Amino acid sequence: MARTASLSGFPEWLPQERLVELHVLDTLRKTFELHGFSSIETRAVETVGQLLRKGEIDKEVYGLSRLQDDEGDAAKSDKGDPNALALHFDLTVPFARYVVENAGYLAFPFRRYQIQKVWRGERPQEGRAREFTQADIDVVGDGELPFRYDVEIALVIAEALSALPIPDFRLRINNRKLAEGFYRGIGLTDTAGVLRSIDKLEKIGAGKVAELLKSELGATDEQASLALQLASIRTEDTSFVQQVRALGVTDDLLEEGLDELEQVIEAAVQRAPGKVVADLSIARGLDYYTGTVVETVLVGHEQLGSICSGGRYDALASKGNRKFPGVGLSIGVTRLVSRILSQELATASRSVPTAVLVALNSDDSWSAAQDIAAQLRGRGIATEVAAKAEKFGKQIKFADRRGIPFVWFTDDDGKHQVKDIRSGEQVDADPASWTPADEDLHVRVTTA
């Protein structure tokens, strides 16, 4: 189904493809709401100062300005002005601002989900677009947030992804405290710099990461080796704890991180077996993460990159001395849907929601046909009425082209019949009671 876009990086779906995307969105929404997450939507723009408070993503941010700014607005388009406007590049930073501004109206811990478009000035390629949809869930506390929510968020996402028409997946989980405590314990004080280097491990390889650690951060051969040994640890159970301790590094923050990651993996082994791994190479590039960090890959499609990521942030949202720590994960909906469509992993059963086309005997029968359609719609059956009283064969062909499975006929005596144009079966029907089979009532998305 892949097509060449007229504007690279801004995907548009055909109707049948859009139905697959809607199925993904509806499935996520249903799962999130079953776990008590409330829906919100934030504005598309934030100030540049707000967006760039944490993380090094300024080269990807789209600034916002009017084509004809008048003198009073000229400064708003100046990229150096912290009050200039820009499109949000994720949903976490806007959510943090939203929490601060609405703290007096929210009940904490506040559980929210948010499904919106975001924009990044990246080089377009499969899995990376400049305009794309994300689906986020977060829990934010007032002053403190129990670590148990880190565990819950991972389990909710595992449940949500398991309900989608996608290949098997793995949540790869690490903990920033574990990593930073380890680096500190081996004498590397620029822990943020080490994390940024480790975050490049899959792109450039262990040898080049070791060179970065030594040339840019002053690491010794032994320190670089230990950092890479830590990053090589990956287990599907809590045995990573012993493997880390076997490296002989001691630090209080390291122990705290080990304990937290152990809790997440222990719960996942019980409630989402086979879906979660402890992967100590996961770093996450954005600076606002402070504890649990997560990236998610599709098994057999690892080259696509992470389809769900996020983690714990304790200092992103604050109001004076009041802190709002949170934890959340973000699903790259557009990245997922792109792979589903390009690999034909799932398809919609038809290209339109319509189940029935009411045919016309004559142009004078249009009003009566609308009455029939209204009865069917009143019982939840998506129905269209033919626009012209062409030969029945042409009206049937029109329904077939549209992907509509049934055609409704009414003769001059008022007798009703409905035809399944796939099988050719035609039966008597009453618009007050006839209903198609469940599999035809709504569009179904099926896996290949």
C-alpha positions in Angstrom: 0.0 0.0 0.0 3.0 2.3 0.1 2.6 5.4 -2.0 4.8 8.4 -2.8 3.7 11.4 -0.8 3.5 14.7 -2.5 5.1 16.3 0.6 7.7 14.1 2.2 7.3 13.5 6.0 3.6 14.3 6.1 1.8 11.0 5.7 -1.8 10.8 4.4 -3.8 7.5 4.4 -6.3 6.2 1.9 -9.7 5.4 3.4 -9.0 1.7 4.0 -5.7 2.6 5.5 -7.3 5.2 7.7 -9.7 2.6 9.1 -6.6 0.6 10.2 -5.3 3.6 12.0 -8.7 4.3 13.6 -8.7 0.7 14.8 -5.3 1.2 16.5 -6.5 4.5 18.1 -9.8 3.1 19.3 -8.0 0.0 20.8 -5.5 2.2 22.6 -8.2 4.6 23.9 -10.3 1.7 25.2 -7.4 0.1 27.0 -6.3 3.4 28.6 -9.8 4.2 29.8 -10.2 0.7 31.2 -7.3 1.6 33.5 -8.8 4.9 34.5 -6.8 7.3 32.4 -8.7 10.5 31.5 -8.4 12.1 28.0 -7.0 15.6 27.6 -5.8 17.6 24.6 -3.2 20.4 24.8 -2.6 23.2 22.3 -0.4 22.5 19.3 2.0 25.4 20.2 4.2 26.2 23.1 6.8 28.9 23.7 10.3 28.1 22.6 11.5 28.6 26.1 9.1 26.0 27.4 9.9 23.4 24.7 13.7 23.7 25.1 13.9 23.6 28.9 15.2 20.0 28.8 16.9 17.9 26.2 18.8 18.7 23.1 16.2 18.8 20.3 16.3 22.4 19.2 17.3 21.5 15.7 14.1 19.5 15.2 11.6 22.1 16.5 9.4 23.9 14.0 9.1 27.6 14.8 5.8 29.3 14.2 5.3 32.8 12.6 2.8 34.6 10.4 3.8 35.1 6.8 3.2 38.8 7.2 4.1 39.7 10.8 3.4 43.3 11.7 5.9 45.2 13.7 4.4 44.2 17.1 4.7 40.5 16.2 8.1 40.5 14.6 9.9 39.3 17.7 7.6 36.3 17.9 9.3 34.8 14.9 12.8 35.3 16.3 14.1 31.8 17.1 16.3 33.3 19.8 13.3 34.7 21.7 12.2 32.3 24.4 8.6 33.7 24.0 8.5 32.8 20.3 6.0 30.1 19.4 6.8 26.7 18.1 5.0 23.4 17.4 5.3 20.8 20.1 7.8 18.0 19.3 6.3 15.6 21.9 3.3 15.5 24.4 5.2 15.2 27.6 6.6 18.8 27.8 3.2 20.3 27.0 1.6 18.0 29.5 4.0 19.2 32.2 3.0 22.8 31.5 -0.7 21.8 31.5 -0.3 20.2 35.0 1.4 23.3 36.4 -1.2 25.7 35.0 -4.2 23.5 36.1 -2.9 22.0 39.3 -5.7 23.6 41.4 -8.3 21.8 39.3 -6.8 18.4 39.1 -7.0 15.4 41.5 -3.6 13.8 42.2 -2.2 11.4 41.3 -3.6 12.5 37.9 -3.9 9.8 35.3 -4.1 11.1 31.7 -4.0 9.9 28.2 -3.4 12.1 25.2 -3.6 11.2 21.5 -2.4 14.1 19.2 -0.3 15.2 16.3 3.3 16.3 17.0 5.9 17.8 14.7 9.7 17.3 14.3 12.0 18.5 11.6 13.6 15.1 11.0 14.9 13.6 7.8 11.9 11.6 6.6 12.3 7.8 6.3 10.3 4.8 7.1 9.2 5.1 10.7 10.2 8.8 10.9 7.8 11.5 9.8 7.7 15.3 10.3 4.1 15.2 11.3 2.9 12.2 13.2 0.5 11.0 15.9 1.5 9.9 19.4 -0.6 8.2 22.1 0.7 9.0 25.6 -0.3 7.9 29.1 1.1 9.4 32.2 0.6 9.5 36.0 1.6 12.6 37.8 1.8 13.2 41.5 1.8 16.3 43.7 5.1 16.3 45.7 5.6 12.6 45.4 4.7 9.7 43.2 5.0 6.1 44.5 7.3 4.0 42.4 4.5 1.5 42.0 3.2 3.7 39.1 6.4 2.9 37.2 5.4 -0.7 37.3 1.8 -0.1 36.4 2.6 2.1 33.4 4.7 -0.7 31.9 2.0 -3.3 32.4 -0.7 -1.0 30.9 1.4 -0.4 27.8 2.1 -4.2 27.5 -1.6 -4.8 27.6 -2.4 -2.1 25.0 0.2 -3.2 22.5 -0.9 -6.9 22.9 -4.3 -5.8 21.7 -3.0 -4.3 18.5 -2.6 -6.1 15.1 1.2 -6.0 15.3 4.0 -8.6 15.6 5.4 -9.6 19.0 7.2 -6.8 20.9 9.6 -6.3 23.8 9.6 -3.5 26.3 13.3 -2.9 26.9 13.6 -1.3 30.4 16.5 0.3 32.3 16.8 2.8 35.1 18.7 6.1 35.0 19.6 5.8 38.7 21.2 2.4 38.1 23.2 3.8 35.1 24.2 7.1 36.7 25.1 5.4 40.0 27.3 2.9 38.2 29.1 5.6 36.2 29.6 7.6 39.3 30.9 4.5 41.1 33.6 4.0 38.4 34.6 7.6 38.5 32.8 9.1 35.5 31.2 12.3 36.9 29.7 13.6 33.7 26.9 11.0 33.8 24.7 12.8 31.4 27.5 12.8 28.9 28.1 9.1 29.4 24.3 8.4 28.9 24.3 10.4 25.6 27.3 8.3 24.4 25.7 5.0 25.4 22.4 6.1 23.7 24.4 5.9 20.4 25.4 2.3 21.0 23.1 0.7 18.5 23.8 3.3 15.8 27.6 3.4 15.9 28.7 0.3 17.8 30.6 -0.4 21.0 34.1 0.5 19.5 33.1 4.0 18.5 31.2 4.6 21.8 34.3 3.6 23.7 36.3 6.2 21.7 33.7 8.8 22.5 33.9 8.1 26.2 37.6 8.4 26.1 38.0 11.4 23.8 35.1 13.5 24.9 34.7 12.5 28.6 38.2 11.5 29.5 37.4 7.9 30.4 40.2 5.4 30.9 40.2 2.1 29.0 39.0 0.4 32.1 36.2 2.9 32.7 35.0 2.7 29.1 35.2 -1.1 29.3 33.1 -1.2 32.5 30.5 1.2 31.0 30.1 -1.0 28.0 29.9 -4.2 30.1 27.0 -2.7 32.0 25.3 -1.8 28.7 25.7 -5.4 27.5 23.5 -6.8 30.3 20.1 -8.0 29.1 17.9 -10.5 30.9 14.2 -11.5 30.8 14.2 -12.0 34.6 15.8 -10.3 37.6 19.1 -12.1 37.2 20.5 -8.8 35.9 20.9 -7.7 39.6 23.6 -10.4 40.2 25.3 -9.6 36.8 25.6 -5.9 37.8 26.9 -6.6 41.2 29.4 -9.0 39.7 31.1 -6.0 38.1 32.2 -4.9 41.6 30.9 -1.3 41.5 29.3 0.1 44.6 27.2 3.3 44.9 24.0 4.2 46.8 22.2 5.5 43.7 23.2 2.4 41.8 21.6 0.2 44.6 18.4 2.4 44.4 18.2 1.9 40.7 18.8 -1.8 40.9 15.9 -2.2 43.4 13.5 -0.1 41.3 14.3 -2.0 38.0 14.0 -5.3 39.9 10.5 -4.4 41.0 9.4 -3.6 37.4 10.9 -6.8 35.9 9.6 -8.9 38.7 6.0 -7.7 38.2 6.3 -8.0 34.4 7.5 -11.7 34.6 4.3 -12.4 36.5 1.7 -10.3 34.6 3.2 -9.8 31.2 5.5 -12.8 30.7 7.8 -12.6 27.7 6.9 -9.0 26.9 9.5 -7.1 29.1 13.3 -7.4 29.4 15.8 -5.6 31.5 18.1 -4.0 29.0 20.9 -1.9 30.5 21.9 -0.3 27.2 18.7 1.8 27.2 19.6 5.4 28.0 17.0 7.7 26.3 18.4 11.0 25.0 16.2 13.5 26.7 17.6 15.0 29.9 14.4 15.1 31.9 14.2 11.3 32.7 15.3 10.5 36.2 14.5 6.8 36.9 12.8 4.2 34.8 13.4 4.5 31.1 11.7 2.4 28.4 12.1 1.7 24.7 10.0 -0.9 22.8 10.8 -2.8 19.6 8.8 -5.1 17.3 10.4 -8.5 17.2 11.7 -9.0 13.7 11.3 -5.3 12.9 14.0 -3.9 15.2 15.4 -1.7 12.4 12.2 0.3 12.7 13.4 1.7 16.0 11.4 2.2 19.2 7.6 2.2 18.8 7.0 3.1 22.4 9.3 5.0 24.8 9.3 7.1 27.9 10.0 6.9 31.6 10.1 8.6 35.0 10.6 12.3 35.3 10.8 14.0 38.7 11.7 17.6 37.9 10.0 18.4 34.6 7.0 20.0 36.1 7.3 22.4 39.1 5.6 25.5 40.5 7.8 27.3 43.0 8.8 24.7 45.6 5.9 22.5 44.5 7.0 19.5 42.4 4.9 17.3 40.2 6.8 14.1 39.5 5.5 11.8 36.8 6.0 8.6 34.8 4.7 8.0 31.3 5.1 6.2 28.0 4.4 7.4 24.4 3.4 5.1 21.5 4.4 6.2 18.1 1.1 5.6 16.4 2.1 6.7 12.9 5.3 4.6 13.0 3.3 1.6 14.0 0.6 2.1 11.4 3.2 2.8 8.7 4.8 -0.6 9.4 1.4 -2.4 9.6 0.4 -1.0 6.2 3.7 -1.4 4.4 4.1 -5.0 5.6 0.4 -5.8 5.2 0.3 -7.0 8.8 -3.4 -6.1 9.0 -6.1 -5.0 6.7 -9.6 -3.5 7.0 -12.4 -5.8 5.8 -13.7 -3.0 3.6 -12.8 0.5 2.6 -16.0 2.2 3.9 -18.0 1.9 7.1 -21.2 1.5 5.0 -22.9 -2.0 5.3 -25.9 -1.4 3.1 -26.7 0.6 0.0 -30.4 1.2 -0.5 -31.1 1.0 -4.3 -33.6 3.2 -6.1 -36.4 1.9 -8.4 -36.9 5.3 -9.8 -35.9 8.9 -8.9 -39.3 9.3 -7.2 -38.4 6.5 -4.7 -35.5 8.5 -3.2 -37.6 9.8 -0.3 -38.9 6.4 0.6 -35.4 5.0 0.4 -34.2 7.6 2.9 -37.0 6.4 5.3 -35.6 2.8 5.0 -32.0 4.1 5.5 -33.2 6.0 8.6 -34.7 2.9 10.1 -31.5 0.9 9.5 -29.3 3.7 10.9 -31.5 3.9 13.9 -30.4 0.4 14.8 -26.8 1.1 14.2 -26.4 -0.1 10.6 -24.3 2.2 8.5 -26.4 2.9 5.3 -26.1 4.9 2.1 -28.8 5.7 -0.4 -28.1 5.5 -4.2 -27.9 8.9 -5.9 -29.5 7.8 -9.2 -32.1 5.3 -10.3 -29.8 3.5 -12.7 -30.2 -0.2 -13.7 -29.9 -2.4 -10.7 -26.7 -4.0 -12.1 -25.0 -0.6 -12.1 -26.1 0.1 -8.6 -24.8 -3.2 -7.5 -21.5 -2.5 -9.2 -21.3 0.8 -7.5 -21.8 -0.9 -4.1 -19.1 -3.4 -5.0 -16.6 -0.7 -6.0 -17.2 1.0 -2.7 -16.8 -2.2 -0.7 -20.4 -2.2 0.5 -21.5 -5.8 1.2 -25.3 -5.5 1.0 -27.8 -3.8 -1.4 -31.4 -3.2 -0.4 -34.3 -3.4 -2.9 -37.9 -2.4 -2.5 -40.4 -3.3 -5.3 -43.4 -1.3 -6.4 -45.6 -3.3 -4.0 -43.5 -2.3 -1.0 -41.8 -5.7 -0.6 -38.2 -5.5 0.7 -35.3 -7.7 -0.1 -31.6 -7.5 0.7 -28.8 -9.0 -1.5 -25.4 -10.1 -0.3 -23.4 -9.1 -3.4 -20.5 -11.3 -2.4 -22.5 -14.6 -2.4 -25.4 -13.5 -4.6 -27.9 -14.6 -1.9 -31.0 -12.4 -1.8 -33.6 -12.8 1.0 -36.8 -11.0 2.2 -36.1 -8.4 4.8 -37.8 -6.0 7.1 -36.1 -2.7 7.7 -37.4 -2.7 11.3 -35.7 -6.0 12.2 -33.1 -7.1 9.6 -29.5 -7.0 10.8 -26.3 -8.2 9.1 -24.1 -10.7 10.7 -21.7 -9.3 13.4 -18.7 -9.6 11.1 -20.5 -7.4 8.5 -22.1 -4.9 10.8 -18.8 -3.0 11.4 -15.5 -2.8 9.6 -13.1 -5.4 11.0 -9.4 -5.1 11.0 -7.8 -8.6 10.7 -4.2 -9.7 10.9 -2.5 -11.3 8.0 
